[in-house]
Amino acid sequence: MKVYASIMRIVTAIENIVLALSMLMVLVLTFGNVVARKVFHHSWGFTEEIVVAVFVLISLLAAGVAAREGGLVNLGLVTEHVSYRTQKILHIISTVICVIYSVILTKEGFGRIQADHTFSPILHISKSVFWSFVVIGGISLVLHFIENCIMFCTSEPEKEA
């Protein structure tokens, strides 16, 4: 468990760097496009392709990081009123369902990489590059769902005041 936690700290640090750089890139491209449109009356057509693709990466990586902390939307209405042992069982069931979904997402991303041999209309970049963002996000989700489940199941129940 300690080895997995150490590896996941490194993975999360890398994901946070990628997220920060991706957000910065989206900000610069979008702002630059606005300035180009207003000042030079000419839009940067390529920015839409890049920004949409990077938003997919940002969304999925951020969901993975949120899953690590248990920060994804969930319904605590039932789990708050059951025993800690039952909470663990429900958490494991929830994790299994989320991991299955994430594996399917990753598998579909791989399928699209293999099947889509087209190129983006403006930059002429293989769409496989963009589909790889789905695969990266899916893998991130799987790793973080498992990490969160391990952390939850090995933690002590919180004492109520």
Secondary structure, DSSP 8 states (H G I E B T S, - for coil): -HHHHHHHHHHHHHHHHHHHHHHHHHHHHHHHHHHHHHHHS---THHHHHHHHHHHHHHHHHHHHHHHTT-S---HHHHTTS-HHHHHHHHHHHHHHHHHHHHHHHHHHHHHHHH---B-TTT--BHHHHHHHHHHHHHHHHHHHHHHHHHHHHS------
